[in-house]
Amino acid sequence: GMVEPVHRFNYTNPFHIAVLAAQAGPGRVFDRTCAWRATLAAVLHSAGVFVLNRLLFRRVAEALTKWENHPTVAEHESALVLKRYCLEAFDYYAAPLYLAFYELDVLALRSALFTLFVADCLRRLATELVLPYCLLLAQDRARRLRDAAAKKADADQQPPQQQQQQPALQEGDAVDSIQDARADNCVTDKTLLAEVSSDKYEQFDDYLEMCIQHGYILLFASSFPLASLLAI
């Protein structure tokens, strides 16, 4: 619906792309009459919006704010927030506003909003919950394998006579064992380095996502009443 038809109101559609319009025909990749093919186009659009916001608009806003050379950190952060919100909100709302006020196609708008809203919710669920959990499991498994390999290497390096001898633990040895166990449970330098090298958590990203979601509900509530329920 965003690249067709070729002519609208007796003049050329400014967003008509012949290559994409050809793929939107019956039986093609983005066939509007097929549910999953139409959904594929909306999912790709949602992914493209996310990539543009992360890789382009965010860096543009940071560069412009840096060039402005604000005297205080508070003014710098305020200018950065304003620029990021304007750029990313335009990127999110451009396609629905085009369908609503240029194409005047309520059905296409409803379908696009449903797919975009659901795809964005699934994307946030995957990137903020599923992916970190999988990475945590993978790191924990890798750590256990490294520890097991290190213990096996230490055991192989010990002489056979020392491996066979198992003297009884004295009181001093028991204290040393407890201290070693406590040291193993303490935070190591590798853990600190991993925390320092991890990505910086920005509260503004979560706040911006809530604002964008709230905008979907307010601006397009008449064409997509289910948005408020899905936002819960």
C-alpha positions, 0 to 999 in steps of 0.5 A: 500500500505504500508503493502502489498505485502508480497514480493518485489524484491525477498525479504521480505517486512520489513514493512509487518504486517500480521494482517493489511495486512489481513484487506486490502483484498477485503471487509475488513476494509482497502479495497483499492478498496473501496474509503471510506475504503481506506480513513479511513486508511489514516485518521487513519495514519494522526491522528497517526502521529499527536499524535506521534508528540505531545506526543512522538517526542516533548517530546524527542526533549525537553528532549535531548535539556535539557540534552545538557545544552546549555549556552544561551537561543538562542542556546537552542531554536535553538537546540530544533527547529532543533530536532523537525523539523527533528523528525516531518518531518521524521514522516510526510514524511516517508510513502510517501517516502516509497511508492515513492522509495520502492514500486514505486507505483505512484497511491498509493502515489497520493492517500495517499498524497491526503488523508493525505494532506486533512486530515491534513488541516481539522485537523488544521481547526478543532483544530485551529478554530472550537474547540476553537470557540465551547469552547468559546461558551460553556464557555460563556454559562456556565458563563451566567448560573452561573451569573443567578444562583448567581443573583437568589440566591441573590434575594431569600436571600433578605427579601420580604419587601426589594424586594417590595421597589423600592426607586428612585435613587438619584444622589449618587446612580446613580454614584454608579450604574455607578461605579458598571457597570464599575466594572462588565465590568473590568477584574476580577481575574477569567479571569486573572487566566483563561488566566494564566492557558491556554496553552502557544501559540508557534509560532514554531508550526504554522511555523513548519506546514507551513514548512511541508506543503511546503515540501509536495508541493516541494517533491511530486509535480509531483505525486500530483499537486493539493497540491499547490492549496489546500495549499492556 
